[in-house]
């Protein structure tokens, strides 16, 4: 039982941190790179400028979906570890 709990905590930490770092890294990359890609056909700055927005409602929905999948994955893998004992 303790091994399964330790395994579950490890999975939540590793997968959760990966999801958080990936999401924040993607947003940071967007804010960093998109301004350099604002060139039109004539290699001039695009008018009007590109507006950077994060679709927060969609992002929250995706994060909720990933969290649900994380929970299912941890429960399933923890039960498999417990069943082998």
N, C-alpha and C positions, 0 to 999 in steps of 0.2 A: 504494500500500500504506500509506503514512504517513497519507494523507488518510482512508482507511478506518479505520485504528486510532484516529485522532483523533476521527472521527465516532462510533465505538463507545464510546470513553471518555466522550464528551459525553453520549451516550444513557444510559449506565449511571449517570452522576452525576445527570443531571436526573431520570430516572425513579426511580432509587433514593432520592434525597432526597425526591421527591414522595411515595413510598410510606411512607417513615419518618415524615415530617412529618405526613402524613395519619393514620397509625395512632396516633402519639402525641397528635396533636390530638384525635382521636376519643375516646381514653381520658381525656384531660384534660377534655374537654367533658362526658363522662359523669359524672366525679367532681364537676364543678362544678354541673351543672344538675339532676341527678336529686334531690338533697336538697331543692331548691325545688319539685319536682313531687310531693312525698309528701303530697298532700291527698286525703282520702276524700270521700264524697258530702256529708258535713256540714261540710266545710271544716275538719276537724280533722286532726291528725297521725295517720297510719295506724299502727295497732298490730297486729302487730309492725312495726317500721320496715323499710323496704326495705333489703335487703342487696346492696351493690354488689360484684359479683365480675367478674373478667375471665376468660373461658374460655381459659386460656393454651394448652391443647392444640389447640383449634380455631384460635386465633389463629396459632399456629406453623404449622399446616397451611395456612392461607390465605396466610401470608407465603411459605411454600415454593412454593405454586402461583403466586403473583405473581412470585416470583424466577425460576421456570422460564419463565413467559411473557415476562418481561423479557429473559432470555437468548435465547429464540427470536426475539423482536422485534429485538433488537440484531443477532443473526447474520443474520437475513433482510434487514434494512435495510442492513447493511454490505455484504452480497453484492450487493445491487442497486446501491449506490454504486460498488462495485468493477467491476461488469459494465458500467457506463456509460462507463468510461474506455477 
